[in-house]
Amino acid sequence: MIDTDGYRPNVGIILCNDNRQLFWGRRVGQDAWQFPQGGIKSDETPEEAMFRELREEVGLGVEQVKIMGTTRDWLRYRLPERYIRRNREPLCIGQKQIWFLLRAKCGEEAFCLDNCETPEFEEWRWVNYWQPVREVIYFKRNVYTKALEELAPLLYPEGTPNRIHTNYLRQQRR
């Protein structure tokens, strides 16, 4: 399902624990870390898609999490040219996402990364709030920043923690 602008509707999941740390998953066979996410099927609402993806990728169900909030609107990222599959119709140039902030209401023993035929993650860890912005693949960085900025007041009503700004490209050249 691709919209008329070429964006695939998708959900992003920011899952936190009681210490306000975030679930950070390493993709199978890659040195790439990200939040759980996935496409919205034509017969699903964003919330239904989020719960399906949460079950598939993390093994958690409706009763094991609390929805704290969502982004107000779609957040978009465009794929770099080398990732665009030009031989497919309709052409997908990126993703538009509704982001959900969830709090886990269960123990870590409930997490199961191989709850579907083709698992997304092979390991996971808890990370500090802004760490994903520094570690996610470059073309998703702006969307991660926007989602975390918008949802932060729900997790940090007393004030969002300070971001440690780094120059990613400079770090990679060292």
Buried (B, 14 or more C-beta within 10 A) or exposed (E): EBEEEBBBBBBBBBBBBEEBBBBBBBBBEEEEBBBBBBBBEEEBEBBEBBBBBBBBBBBBEEEBBEBBBBBEEBBBBBBEEEEBEEEEEEEBBBBBBBBBBBBBEEEEEBBBBBBBEEBBBEEBEBBBBBBBBBBBBEEBBBBBBBBBBBBBEBBEEEEBEEEEEEEEEEEEEE
